[in-house]
Every structure is written in C-alpha cells, then in structure tokens.
Amino acid sequence: KDGVHSATDTVIDGASNYMISNFGEVISIVKKTPKILKSIDLGQQRYKGVQIKYDDGIVRKKYIHHLVAEHWLLKKENDVQIRHLNGNNQDNRLENLSYGTAKENNQDKIIHGTILDGEKNPMSKLTEKEVLLMRTIKNKSYKKIGEMFDVSPMTAYRIIKKETWKNV
C-alpha cells in the first residue's frame, strides 16, 4: 500500500515497555510474557484507546489508531487527521487507516453514514421533531422562538433559514 512502511510489531516511541502492532494491538513487554492490553473507550465517538506508562513515568491515554498511524504511516504536509477507510472506528488495523485532510475525513463519514449531525450529535439540544416544529412557527421573533426551545435567537434563525439542520 502506498505510504506504508513494512509491518511488524514496533516499540512505541517514548514508551519502551510497549509495542504497537500493524493489527492495532498494544502489547505490554514489562513482564517476561508479552501481553496484549485491553482497550478502553475514549472520546465522544468511543474510539479504542489504551493507558500506557511512558519512560518519563507519566501514564497517558492514547488512541490506538494514533499509535498505529504514528508508527506505520507516512504523513504528508496537509494531512491532519487519521481516516478509518471502512468507516468502523473500532478497526485499527494498518490497512484500514490513512492520513488525510479534514475534508477527506468528513467525506468518508458522509459515505459511511457515521457523521454526527442532528440528533446523533451528543451536543445537540434539539430533536428533529422540535426543529420541524420550530420551522412551522410564524409571526414570532427569533428571540421568542429561541426562548420557546431554549436556544439563542441566532440558533433559531439559522435553523429556520436552514443554515443548520440541513438534513431535516
């Protein structure tokens, strides 16, 4: 695959008691017998992560896809995000990861149906029904409509004008 180093387990930079595999496994080599660490969920989108103790003594939480990308993928200048090519953010195998731009990553999310818009967004205060109801209200100011739905007048304006919640 273009932009990929040859794949085997490699020691994690700055954490010499741990290795990362091209299959997205973090391996502790503290004891005689290597042990694959169990992953934890990190972030709002529940990416797989691990806690590892770095050589400076500090325990840090790290996304597994970041570790794989940092150790196996070549990064180009404009690449700022790590893409999960099959849309499954739990699949951290090297062959499923690629560096890319924010635009490419968002296009992937649209294709895979994993973009967090509307009610799927954990920050959303409104439901789709409330948005549709808000758009039916006539002869009220954006301030009044905002108060009715506990949002700012600007948020009410943007929803009604379909600048936001375009999918509804």
C-alpha positions as CSV (number, residue, x, y, z in Angstrom):
1,K,0.0,0.0,0.0
2,D,1.3,3.4,-0.9
3,G,2.8,5.4,2.0
4,V,3.1,2.4,4.4
5,H,6.2,1.1,6.0
6,S,6.7,-2.7,6.2
7,A,4.6,-4.1,9.0
8,T,5.7,-5.9,12.2
9,D,5.5,-5.0,15.9
10,T,7.5,-2.0,16.9
11,V,8.3,-0.3,20.2
12,I,6.2,2.8,21.0
13,D,8.3,6.0,20.9
14,G,8.9,7.1,24.4
15,A,7.3,4.0,26.0
16,S,9.9,1.3,25.7
17,N,7.8,-1.2,27.7
18,Y,5.1,-1.3,25.0
19,M,4.8,-2.3,21.4
20,I,2.2,-1.5,18.7
21,S,1.3,-4.0,16.0
22,N,0.1,-3.4,12.5
23,F,-3.2,-5.1,13.6
24,G,-3.9,-2.3,16.2
25,E,-2.8,-4.2,19.2
26,V,-0.8,-2.6,22.0
27,I,1.5,-5.1,23.7
28,S,3.0,-4.8,27.1
29,I,6.5,-6.2,27.3
30,V,7.0,-5.2,31.0
31,K,7.0,-8.9,32.1
32,K,8.6,-12.0,30.6
33,T,5.5,-12.9,28.7
34,P,4.2,-10.2,26.4
35,K,0.5,-9.3,27.0
36,I,-2.0,-7.6,24.7
37,L,-3.6,-4.7,26.6
38,K,-7.4,-4.5,26.7
39,S,-8.6,-1.3,25.1
40,I,-10.8,1.4,26.7
41,D,-13.3,3.7,25.0
42,L,-12.0,7.2,24.6
43,G,-13.8,10.4,23.4
44,Q,-17.4,11.1,22.3
45,Q,-17.1,8.8,19.4
46,R,-15.8,5.9,21.5
47,Y,-12.5,5.3,19.7
48,K,-10.4,2.5,21.1
49,G,-7.6,3.6,23.4
50,V,-5.1,2.4,26.0
51,Q,-3.4,3.8,29.0
52,I,0.4,3.3,28.9
53,K,3.2,4.4,31.2
54,Y,5.8,6.4,29.3
55,D,9.5,6.3,30.0
56,D,9.2,9.6,31.9
57,G,6.9,7.9,34.4
58,I,3.7,9.6,33.2
59,V,0.7,7.4,32.4
60,R,-1.1,8.7,29.3
61,K,-4.3,7.7,27.5
62,K,-3.6,7.2,23.8
63,Y,-5.9,6.4,20.8
64,I,-4.8,3.2,19.3
65,H,-5.4,4.5,15.7
66,H,-3.0,7.4,16.5
67,L,-0.3,4.9,17.7
68,V,-0.7,2.8,14.6
69,A,-0.6,5.8,12.3
70,E,2.4,7.4,14.1
71,H,4.4,4.3,13.8
72,W,3.4,2.8,10.4
73,L,2.0,5.5,8.1
74,L,3.9,8.3,6.3
75,K,2.3,11.7,6.9
76,K,2.1,14.3,4.2
77,E,2.3,18.0,4.9
78,N,-1.5,18.7,4.7
79,D,-2.6,15.5,6.4
80,V,-4.1,16.4,9.8
81,Q,-6.5,13.6,10.6
82,I,-6.4,9.8,10.6
83,R,-9.1,8.2,8.5
84,H,-10.8,4.8,9.1
85,L,-11.2,3.8,5.5
86,N,-14.1,1.3,6.1
87,G,-16.0,3.6,8.4
88,N,-15.5,1.4,11.5
89,N,-13.6,3.4,14.2
90,Q,-13.0,0.2,16.1
91,D,-11.0,-1.3,13.3
92,N,-7.4,0.0,13.9
93,R,-5.6,-2.4,11.5
94,L,-3.0,-0.6,9.4
95,E,-4.7,-1.5,6.2
96,N,-7.9,0.4,7.4
97,L,-6.0,3.6,8.4
98,S,-4.8,6.5,6.3
99,Y,-3.7,10.1,7.0
100,G,-5.9,12.7,5.3
101,T,-7.3,16.1,5.4
102,A,-10.3,17.1,7.5
103,K,-12.3,17.4,4.2
104,E,-11.4,13.8,3.2
105,N,-12.3,12.5,6.7
106,N,-15.7,14.3,6.6
107,Q,-16.4,12.9,3.1
108,D,-15.7,9.4,4.5
109,K,-18.1,10.0,7.3
110,I,-20.8,11.0,4.9
111,I,-20.2,8.0,2.7
112,H,-20.2,5.6,5.7
113,G,-23.1,7.3,7.4
114,T,-21.1,7.9,10.6
115,I,-21.2,11.7,10.6
116,L,-22.7,13.0,13.9
117,D,-25.3,15.5,12.6
118,G,-28.7,16.4,14.0
119,E,-29.8,14.2,16.9
120,K,-26.8,11.9,16.6
121,N,-24.6,14.8,17.7
122,P,-24.1,14.4,21.5
123,M,-24.0,18.2,21.8
124,S,-27.5,18.6,20.2
125,K,-30.1,20.3,22.4
126,L,-33.0,19.7,19.9
127,T,-34.7,16.7,18.3
128,E,-35.7,16.6,14.7
129,K,-39.4,17.0,15.7
130,E,-38.5,20.2,17.6
131,V,-36.6,21.5,14.5
132,L,-39.6,20.8,12.2
133,L,-41.9,22.4,14.7
134,M,-39.7,25.5,15.0
135,R,-39.8,25.9,11.3
136,T,-43.6,26.0,11.3
137,I,-43.9,28.9,13.7
138,K,-45.0,32.1,12.0
139,N,-45.3,35.7,13.3
140,K,-42.9,35.4,16.2
141,S,-39.4,36.9,16.6
142,Y,-36.3,34.7,16.5
143,K,-35.8,35.8,20.1
144,K,-39.3,34.4,21.1
145,I,-38.8,31.2,19.1
146,G,-35.4,30.8,20.7
147,E,-36.9,31.2,24.2
148,M,-39.6,28.6,23.4
149,F,-36.9,26.0,22.5
150,D,-34.2,27.1,25.0
151,V,-31.8,28.2,22.3
152,S,-30.3,31.6,21.3
153,P,-32.1,33.8,18.8
154,M,-29.2,33.2,16.3
155,T,-29.6,29.5,16.6
156,A,-33.3,29.8,16.0
157,Y,-32.6,32.0,12.9
158,R,-30.0,29.5,11.5
159,I,-32.3,26.6,12.0
160,I,-35.3,28.3,10.4
161,K,-33.2,29.6,7.4
162,K,-31.8,26.0,7.0
163,E,-28.2,27.2,7.6
164,T,-28.0,24.4,10.2
165,W,-30.0,21.2,10.5
166,K,-29.9,21.0,6.7
167,N,-30.6,17.3,6.8
168,V,-34.1,17.9,8.3
